[in-house]
Amino acid sequence: MIGNRDGSTPPRIARESAATDLTTERLCGLLSDSLRRRALRALDPDEGTVALSQLADRIADESDREVEMKLHHHHLPKLDEAGLVRYDGDENVVEARPQPDMADQYLEL
């Protein structure tokens, strides 16, 4: 793990419902992709599950099918593994999880 400039270890983000603890470095890596950021912004934790096709419609710049495939095969599994969303690839539904304060701050950028 890479330390801070002052030599200290980066803080771990405490997560109530996360599958894993996220370091600042890992969170920045996850949010470095614009499609993942748009997916997280388009999901509301109070909304419950959303169909993958509906999420793709909300954020599509490209053809809807292309966005849907990118989300299904690459981006949503990464966000699910990190505990930022719940994604069921068999049912093609995704659900937002409450975001740590730090994730919300990065999504604002």
KAVENWO-V165093 format. One record per backbone hydrogen bond with DSSP energy under -1.0 kcal/mol. CO is the residue of the C=O (numbers start at 1). NH is the residue of the N-H. E is the energy in kcal/mol with one decimal. If there is no record, write none. Layout:
BEGIN
CO;NH;E
CO;NH;E
END
This chain:
BEGIN
4;7;-2.2
8;4;-3.7
22;13;-2.9
23;27;-2.6
24;28;-2.5
25;29;-2.0
26;30;-2.5
27;31;-2.5
33;37;-2.0
34;38;-2.5
35;39;-2.2
36;40;-2.4
37;41;-2.4
38;42;-1.9
44;47;-2.2
50;94;-2.8
51;55;-2.3
52;56;-2.7
53;57;-2.0
54;58;-1.8
55;59;-1.4
56;60;-1.1
63;67;-2.1
64;68;-2.7
65;69;-2.3
66;70;-2.2
67;71;-2.7
68;72;-2.7
69;73;-2.6
70;74;-1.9
70;75;-1.8
71;76;-2.4
74;78;-1.2
75;79;-2.3
76;80;-2.7
77;81;-2.5
78;82;-1.7
79;84;-2.3
79;85;-1.0
80;83;-1.2
84;97;-1.5
86;95;-2.5
88;92;-1.5
88;93;-1.5
92;52;-3.1
93;88;-2.8
94;50;-2.9
95;86;-2.9
100;104;-2.0
101;105;-2.0
102;106;-2.0
103;107;-2.4
104;108;-1.0
106;109;-1.1
END
